[in-house]
């Protein structure tokens, strides 16, 4: 339940921000948070952020995403690829197998 609450909290924060530049900063902060979660091997938290940013309410903000550039965009693309459902989460499973302990796995795969 906490996973769902967290992943719904992300789009609410973004969509309730009326200013374009503030939304971009907020998306960048969530991507930075995802990066920190990844560094700490917290794949469950990482997937909650990805799920929130992939929410249709956030994804349809095309003008906002068009301004997310540089390292933030690169990190976002990396995280989307890492947690992709292709081949039954193969890239994620490989990363999980090679990750140093401690690890918080994304339990939705198991």
TAGIVEN-V649072 format. One record per backbone hydrogen bond with DSSP energy under -0.5 kcal/mol. NH is the residue of the N-H (numbers start at 0). CO is the residue of the C=O. If there is no record, write none. Layout:
# TAGIVEN-V649072
nh->NH co->CO
nh->NH co->CO
This chain:
# TAGIVEN-V649072
nh->4 co->0
nh->5 co->1
nh->6 co->2
nh->7 co->3
nh->8 co->4
nh->9 co->5
nh->10 co->6
nh->11 co->7
nh->12 co->8
nh->13 co->9
nh->14 co->10
nh->15 co->11
nh->16 co->13
nh->17 co->15
nh->22 co->18
nh->23 co->19
nh->24 co->20
nh->25 co->21
nh->26 co->22
nh->27 co->23
nh->28 co->24
nh->29 co->25
nh->30 co->26
nh->31 co->27
nh->32 co->28
nh->33 co->29
nh->34 co->30
nh->35 co->31
nh->36 co->32
nh->37 co->33
nh->38 co->34
nh->39 co->35
nh->40 co->37
nh->41 co->36
nh->42 co->40
nh->42 co->103
nh->43 co->103
nh->45 co->41
nh->46 co->42
nh->47 co->43
nh->48 co->44
nh->49 co->45
nh->50 co->46
nh->51 co->47
nh->52 co->48
nh->53 co->49
nh->54 co->51
nh->57 co->54
nh->58 co->54
nh->59 co->55
nh->60 co->57
nh->61 co->59
nh->63 co->60
nh->64 co->60
nh->65 co->61
nh->66 co->62
nh->66 co->63
nh->67 co->63
nh->67 co->64
nh->68 co->66
nh->71 co->68
nh->72 co->68
nh->73 co->69
nh->74 co->70
nh->75 co->71
nh->76 co->72
nh->77 co->73
nh->78 co->74
nh->79 co->75
nh->80 co->76
nh->81 co->77
nh->82 co->78
nh->83 co->80
nh->87 co->84
nh->89 co->85
nh->92 co->88
nh->93 co->89
nh->94 co->90
nh->95 co->91
nh->96 co->92
nh->97 co->93
nh->98 co->94
nh->103 co->40
nh->104 co->102
nh->106 co->104
nh->108 co->105
nh->109 co->106
